[in-house]
Amino acid sequence: MKLKKIFIKTLLLAIPCTAFAASSDALQIERIATQEDGTVILYAKNGWGATATNACSTSTGVLAFKATTAGGKAMLSTALAAQIAQKLVVVATSDSLCTAVGGWAATVTRVDVLY
């Protein structure tokens, strides 16, 4: 019984980690575009590589997220700070299909600035 509880707890801890479909290599953000509905579009200097390769874009595609939530505002602030400081970032996406910006970009779930 104890082993079963440990297995279930381990499984529950692992589930949120599998939500990320991809993470980019360490890249520099070249451009950040915003739209009136709160969508933020991130462009990488040499493309996002395998992170953006999906059903509707190429490896030089874009990644996007909504900045209308607290989490989205935090990611926008992080992305802007990284771009201004010319720091490298690693970006994680929630899906391997395009669901953002009307179906032509993968959705960003995390922006990590590297030192």
KEDOMI-916357 format. One line per 2 residues: number of its first residue (from 1); for each residue x, y, z of N, C-alpha, C, O. Coordinates in nm, 4 decimals. Layout:
N
NUM = X,Y,Z,X,Y,Z,X,Y,Z,X,Y,Z; ...
//
This chain:
115
1 = 0.0816,-0.1190,0.0000,0.0000,0.0000,0.0000,0.0864,0.1260,0.0000,0.0564,0.2227,-0.0701; 0.1940,0.1242,0.0792,0.2813,0.2404,0.0870,0.3498,0.2653,-0.0480,0.3659,0.3799,-0.0899
3 = 0.3894,0.1579,-0.1149,0.4530,0.1696,-0.2455,0.3567,0.2307,-0.3468,0.3974,0.3104,-0.4314; 0.2297,0.1936,-0.3383,0.1277,0.2480,-0.4287,0.1127,0.3984,-0.4080,0.1023,0.4728,-0.5055
5 = 0.1114,0.4447,-0.2827,0.1007,0.5880,-0.2526,0.2217,0.6637,-0.3061,0.2073,0.7723,-0.3623; 0.3390,0.6078,-0.2892,0.4609,0.6719,-0.3398,0.4553,0.6819,-0.4909,0.4918,0.7851,-0.5473
7 = 0.4099,0.5755,-0.5581,0.3986,0.5770,-0.7036,0.3010,0.6849,-0.7501,0.3305,0.7587,-0.8441; 0.1858,0.6946,-0.6854,0.0851,0.7936,-0.7246,0.1370,0.9354,-0.7029,0.1180,1.0215,-0.7889
9 = 0.2018,0.9609,-0.5905,0.2567,1.0943,-0.5642,0.3645,1.1298,-0.6658,0.3701,1.2436,-0.7124; 0.4491,1.0352,-0.7003,0.5533,1.0584,-0.8004,0.4913,1.0892,-0.9359,0.5364,1.1793,-1.0068
11 = 0.3894,1.0151,-0.9708,0.3201,1.0367,-1.0974,0.2565,1.1755,-1.1020,0.2664,1.2446,-1.2035; 0.1918,1.2167,-0.9941,0.1288,1.3483,-0.9891,0.2313,1.4612,-0.9976,0.2037,1.5657,-1.0565
13 = 0.3476,1.4409,-0.9400,0.4535,1.5417,-0.9499,0.5113,1.5495,-1.0904,0.5564,1.6558,-1.1329; 0.5105,1.4399,-1.1618,0.5690,1.4360,-1.2961,0.4768,1.4944,-1.4017,0.5247,1.5428,-1.5043
15 = 0.3478,1.4913,-1.3801,0.2516,1.5372,-1.4809,0.2735,1.6836,-1.5205,0.2767,1.7110,-1.6404; 0.2887,1.7800,-1.4281,0.3095,1.9177,-1.4715,0.4369,1.9356,-1.5531,0.4432,2.0243,-1.6382
17 = 0.5364,1.8546,-1.5294,0.6622,1.8663,-1.6027,0.6473,1.8238,-1.7478,0.7242,1.8686,-1.8328; 0.5521,1.7398,-1.7776,0.5354,1.6939,-1.9143,0.4512,1.7897,-1.9974,0.4302,1.7652,-2.1162
19 = 0.4028,1.8974,-1.9382,0.3194,1.9927,-2.0110,0.4005,2.0724,-2.1128,0.3441,2.1211,-2.2108; 0.5292,2.0865,-2.0924,0.6115,2.1615,-2.1859,0.6478,2.0735,-2.3037,0.7107,1.9690,-2.2868
21 = 0.6085,2.1153,-2.4228,0.6378,2.0365,-2.5418,0.7807,2.0585,-2.5879,0.8428,1.9677,-2.6432; 0.8329,2.1773,-2.5657,0.9666,2.2068,-2.6159,1.0280,2.3230,-2.5397,0.9572,2.4058,-2.4823
23 = 1.1590,2.3281,-2.5399,1.2335,2.4429,-2.4890,1.3360,2.4811,-2.5937,1.3970,2.3949,-2.6569; 1.3542,2.6095,-2.6112,1.4486,2.6564,-2.7121,1.5919,2.6396,-2.6634,1.6168,2.6152,-2.5453
25 = 1.6845,2.6530,-2.7563,1.8243,2.6668,-2.7184,1.8408,2.8056,-2.6580,1.7464,2.8846,-2.6585; 1.9577,2.8360,-2.6068,1.9843,2.9705,-2.5555,1.9947,3.0650,-2.6752,2.0878,3.0558,-2.7553
27 = 1.8984,3.1551,-2.6859,1.8906,3.2459,-2.8003,1.8691,3.3892,-2.7547,1.8335,3.4141,-2.6395; 1.8909,3.4826,-2.8453,1.8700,3.6234,-2.8149,1.7416,3.6710,-2.8836,1.7195,3.6426,-3.0013
29 = 1.6578,3.7431,-2.8096,1.5347,3.7969,-2.8671,1.5703,3.9151,-2.9562,1.6346,4.0105,-2.9123; 1.5278,3.9075,-3.0811,1.5570,4.0133,-3.1773,1.4494,4.1212,-3.1762,1.4794,4.2403,-3.1846
31 = 1.3238,4.0783,-3.1660,1.2132,4.1734,-3.1756,1.0957,4.1226,-3.0948,1.0715,4.0022,-3.0865; 1.0225,4.2164,-3.0350,0.9004,4.1848,-2.9614,0.7891,4.2693,-3.0209,0.7984,4.3920,-3.0250
33 = 0.6847,4.2036,-3.0666,0.5704,4.2751,-3.1229,0.4485,4.2514,-3.0354,0.4309,4.1425,-2.9807; 0.3650,4.3522,-3.0224,0.2424,4.3377,-2.9449,0.1224,4.3696,-3.0330,0.1316,4.4467,-3.1285
35 = 0.0102,4.3085,-2.9986,-0.1135,4.3335,-3.0703,-0.2163,4.3903,-2.9735,-0.2019,4.3766,-2.8520; -0.3193,4.4536,-3.0268,-0.4170,4.5211,-2.9415,-0.4944,4.4272,-2.8503,-0.5500,4.4720,-2.7501
37 = -0.4997,4.2986,-2.8820,-0.5706,4.2039,-2.7954,-0.4823,4.1501,-2.6828,-0.5252,4.0624,-2.6078; -0.3603,4.2010,-2.6699,-0.2698,4.1582,-2.5637,-0.1742,4.0479,-2.6030,-0.0970,4.0004,-2.5198
39 = -0.1781,4.0062,-2.7282,-0.0863,3.9028,-2.7750,0.0531,3.9621,-2.7926,0.0690,4.0700,-2.8497; 0.1534,3.8907,-2.7432,0.2937,3.9293,-2.7586,0.3602,3.8256,-2.8478,0.3457,3.7054,-2.8255
41 = 0.4329,3.8720,-2.9487,0.5002,3.7824,-3.0422,0.6506,3.8019,-3.0263,0.7004,3.9143,-3.0331; 0.7226,3.6915,-3.0050,0.8677,3.6958,-2.9860,0.9389,3.6449,-3.1105,0.9055,3.5388,-3.1632
43 = 1.0361,3.7203,-3.1563,1.1203,3.6819,-3.2694,1.2621,3.6616,-3.2169,1.3137,3.7474,-3.1452; 1.3255,3.5510,-3.2509,1.4638,3.5243,-3.2091,1.5589,3.5667,-3.3192,1.5221,3.5708,-3.4365
45 = 1.6814,3.5980,-3.2806,1.7814,3.6466,-3.3754,1.8032,3.5533,-3.4932,1.8077,3.5994,-3.6072; 1.8165,3.4254,-3.4696,1.8379,3.3293,-3.5781,1.7265,3.2257,-3.5834,1.7494,3.1123,-3.6255
47 = 1.6075,3.2629,-3.5417,1.4950,3.1703,-3.5377,1.4961,3.0894,-3.4092,1.5966,3.0849,-3.3384; 1.3848,3.0263,-3.3800,1.3700,2.9495,-3.2566,1.4119,2.8041,-3.2709,1.4066,2.7292,-3.1734
49 = 1.4528,2.7628,-3.3881,1.4974,2.6246,-3.4070,1.3839,2.5260,-3.3889,1.2711,2.5516,-3.4310; 1.4137,2.4134,-3.3263,1.3168,2.3047,-3.3134,1.1943,2.3454,-3.2323,1.0882,2.2850,-3.2480
51 = 1.2060,2.4459,-3.1463,1.0921,2.4889,-3.0654,0.9781,2.5393,-3.1515,0.8614,2.5165,-3.1196; 1.0108,2.6079,-3.2609,0.9070,2.6648,-3.3471,0.8734,2.5748,-3.4651,0.7823,2.6060,-3.5416
53 = 0.9440,2.4649,-3.4814,0.9136,2.3734,-3.5909,0.7905,2.2934,-3.5537,0.7952,2.2084,-3.4649; 0.6835,2.3200,-3.6199,0.5591,2.2508,-3.5904,0.4710,2.2523,-3.7139,0.5183,2.2792,-3.8243
55 = 0.3464,2.2242,-3.6959,0.2564,2.2064,-3.8097,0.2359,2.3327,-3.8922,0.1913,2.3231,-4.0065; 0.2662,2.4488,-3.8396,0.2322,2.5703,-3.9134,0.3451,2.6718,-3.9227,0.3209,2.7834,-3.9686
57 = 0.4659,2.6394,-3.8819,0.5762,2.7342,-3.8985,0.7064,2.6590,-3.9193,0.7134,2.5376,-3.9003; 0.8077,2.7315,-3.9579,0.9394,2.6729,-3.9782,1.0274,2.7046,-3.8585,0.9820,2.7676,-3.7630
59 = 1.1506,2.6622,-3.8626,1.2400,2.6860,-3.7490,1.2726,2.8338,-3.7310,1.3284,2.8719,-3.6280; 1.2397,2.9168,-3.8271,1.2594,3.0607,-3.8110,1.1296,3.1298,-3.7718,1.1190,3.2522,-3.7786
61 = 1.0305,3.0506,-3.7305,0.8991,3.1025,-3.6950,0.9010,3.1858,-3.5686,1.0069,3.2250,-3.5195; 0.7826,3.2121,-3.5168,0.7681,3.2959,-3.3986,0.6994,3.2185,-3.2876,0.6366,3.1153,-3.3112
63 = 0.7124,3.2700,-3.1665,0.6434,3.2165,-3.0500,0.5593,3.3295,-2.9927,0.5947,3.4463,-3.0087; 0.4490,3.2972,-2.9265,0.3606,3.4029,-2.8778,0.2933,3.3638,-2.7473,0.2906,3.2467,-2.7093
65 = 0.2386,3.4649,-2.6792,0.1605,3.4442,-2.5571,0.0731,3.5664,-2.5336,0.0934,3.6713,-2.5946; -0.0236,3.5517,-2.4449,-0.1119,3.6619,-2.4066,-0.0523,3.7337,-2.2861,-0.0155,3.6697,-2.1876
67 = -0.0427,3.8649,-2.2933,0.0093,3.9445,-2.1822,-0.1035,4.0049,-2.1002,-0.0818,4.1029,-2.0289; -0.2229,3.9488,-2.1088,-0.3374,4.0026,-2.0363,-0.3543,3.9407,-1.8979,-0.4402,3.9836,-1.8208
69 = -0.2731,3.8403,-1.8662,-0.2765,3.7774,-1.7339,-0.1541,3.8214,-1.6546,-0.0611,3.8797,-1.7104; -0.1544,3.7939,-1.5264,-0.0381,3.8278,-1.4432,0.0864,3.7533,-1.4925,0.1951,3.8107,-1.4988
71 = 0.0701,3.6262,-1.5272,0.1830,3.5480,-1.5788,0.2326,3.6012,-1.7119,0.3532,3.6068,-1.7358; 0.1409,3.6400,-1.7981,0.1782,3.6966,-1.9277,0.2518,3.8284,-1.9130,0.3473,3.8550,-1.9859
73 = 0.2080,3.9112,-1.8191,0.2759,4.0395,-1.7935,0.4166,4.0153,-1.7406,0.5101,4.0870,-1.7763; 0.4315,3.9145,-1.6557,0.5637,3.8814,-1.6027,0.6562,3.8329,-1.7140,0.7735,3.8702,-1.7182
75 = 0.6028,3.7485,-1.8053,0.6856,3.7008,-1.9176,0.7226,3.8146,-2.0110,0.8340,3.8181,-2.0632; 0.6293,3.9089,-2.0332,0.6601,4.0242,-2.1176,0.7705,4.1081,-2.0553,0.8632,4.1496,-2.1249
77 = 0.7621,4.1336,-1.9260,0.8665,4.2093,-1.8564,1.0016,4.1396,-1.8660,1.1042,4.2036,-1.8895; 1.0006,4.0090,-1.8478,1.1240,3.9310,-1.8558,1.1823,3.9365,-1.9964,1.3028,3.9555,-2.0133
79 = 1.0973,3.9200,-2.0968,1.1437,3.9231,-2.2361,1.1985,4.0610,-2.2728,1.3019,4.0707,-2.3389; 1.1303,4.1676,-2.2306,1.1785,4.3035,-2.2597,1.3119,4.3312,-2.1919,1.4019,4.3892,-2.2526
81 = 1.3248,4.2897,-2.0660,1.4513,4.3099,-1.9945,1.5650,4.2343,-2.0625,1.6758,4.2863,-2.0756; 1.5373,4.1114,-2.1057,1.6402,4.0314,-2.1738,1.6793,4.0947,-2.3064,1.7971,4.0959,-2.3422
83 = 1.5814,4.1475,-2.3797,1.6122,4.2101,-2.5082,1.6953,4.3368,-2.4880,1.7942,4.3577,-2.5584; 1.6569,4.4197,-2.3945,1.7302,4.5446,-2.3689,1.8729,4.5158,-2.3240,1.9669,4.5825,-2.3672
85 = 1.8889,4.4159,-2.2370,2.0215,4.3812,-2.1845,2.1000,4.2915,-2.2795,2.2157,4.2590,-2.2526; 2.0382,4.2515,-2.3901,2.0996,4.1624,-2.4882,2.1460,4.0321,-2.4238,2.2545,3.9817,-2.4527
87 = 2.0614,3.9792,-2.3362,2.0882,3.8518,-2.2689,2.0269,3.7374,-2.3473,1.9308,3.7562,-2.4218; 2.0820,3.6209,-2.3303,2.0266,3.5010,-2.3916,1.9074,3.4529,-2.3094,1.9043,3.4695,-2.1875
89 = 1.8105,3.3936,-2.3765,1.6933,3.3383,-2.3089,1.6700,3.1945,-2.3532,1.7138,3.1528,-2.4604; 1.6009,3.1205,-2.2692,1.5481,2.9896,-2.3046,1.3975,3.0015,-2.2869,1.3496,3.0411,-2.1807
91 = 1.3233,2.9673,-2.3913,1.1781,2.9812,-2.3901,1.1144,2.8430,-2.4003,1.1532,2.7624,-2.4849; 1.0161,2.8157,-2.3137,0.9423,2.6893,-2.3173,0.8045,2.7139,-2.3761,0.7446,2.8195,-2.3557
93 = 0.7550,2.6151,-2.4494,0.6213,2.6241,-2.5071,0.5335,2.5129,-2.4522,0.5827,2.4090,-2.4082; 0.4026,2.5361,-2.4554,0.3093,2.4397,-2.3985,0.2611,2.3378,-2.4994,0.1983,2.2388,-2.4619
95 = 0.2885,2.3596,-2.6243,0.2345,2.2706,-2.7255,0.3295,2.2565,-2.8429,0.4175,2.3399,-2.8639; 0.3108,2.1510,-2.9182,0.3915,2.1333,-3.0380,0.3102,2.1687,-3.1622,0.3597,2.1599,-3.2746
97 = 0.1868,2.2083,-3.1409,0.1034,2.2576,-3.2494,0.0870,2.4075,-3.2328,0.1090,2.4611,-3.1242; 0.0495,2.4733,-3.3367,0.0312,2.6182,-3.3304,-0.1084,2.6500,-3.2792,-0.2080,2.6163,-3.3431
99 = -0.1151,2.7148,-3.1643,-0.2441,2.7549,-3.1089,-0.2514,2.9045,-3.0837,-0.3604,2.9570,-3.0605; -0.1395,2.9744,-3.0874,-0.1384,3.1186,-3.0605,-0.1491,3.1970,-3.1905,-0.1191,3.1454,-3.2982
101 = -0.1908,3.3182,-3.1794,-0.1991,3.4139,-3.2905,-0.2746,3.3547,-3.4094,-0.2244,3.3528,-3.5218; -0.3938,3.3074,-3.3832,-0.4763,3.2555,-3.4905,-0.4240,3.1281,-3.5545,-0.4627,3.0945,-3.6664
103 = -0.3367,3.0571,-3.4847,-0.2895,2.9288,-3.5339,-0.1579,2.9301,-3.6084,-0.1285,2.8350,-3.6807; -0.0765,3.0353,-3.5935,0.0533,3.0338,-3.6624,0.1733,3.0496,-3.5706,0.2828,3.0819,-3.6167
105 = 0.1539,3.0270,-3.4403,0.2676,3.0322,-3.3472,0.2431,2.9386,-3.2301,0.1291,2.9181,-3.1884; 0.3513,2.8820,-3.1772,0.3427,2.8004,-3.0562,0.3273,2.8928,-2.9356,0.3777,3.0051,-2.9373
107 = 0.2585,2.8472,-2.8313,0.2299,2.9279,-2.7127,0.3432,2.9188,-2.6113,0.3835,2.8091,-2.5726; 0.3941,3.0325,-2.5688,0.5022,3.0407,-2.4700,0.4440,3.0202,-2.3305,0.3393,3.0758,-2.2973
109 = 0.5128,2.9395,-2.2487,0.4709,2.9183,-2.1101,0.5763,2.9636,-2.0095,0.5468,2.9779,-1.8909; 0.6979,2.9860,-2.0559,0.8043,3.0257,-1.9636,0.9152,3.0956,-2.0414,0.9494,3.0550,-2.1525
111 = 0.9714,3.2015,-1.9820,1.0869,3.2717,-2.0384,1.1932,3.2773,-1.9303,1.1722,3.3388,-1.8258; 1.3067,3.2140,-1.9541,1.4180,3.2143,-1.8599,1.5328,3.2958,-1.9176,1.5759,3.2726,-2.0305
113 = 1.5820,3.3916,-1.8391,1.6967,3.4714,-1.8807,1.8224,3.4050,-1.8270,1.8303,3.3703,-1.7091; 1.9201,3.3878,-1.9143,2.0466,3.3294,-1.8731,2.1428,3.4418,-1.8354,2.1310,3.5541,-1.8843
115 = 2.2357,3.4109,-1.7501,2.3331,3.5123,-1.7079,2.4553,3.5112,-1.7952,2.5473,3.5902,-1.7736
//
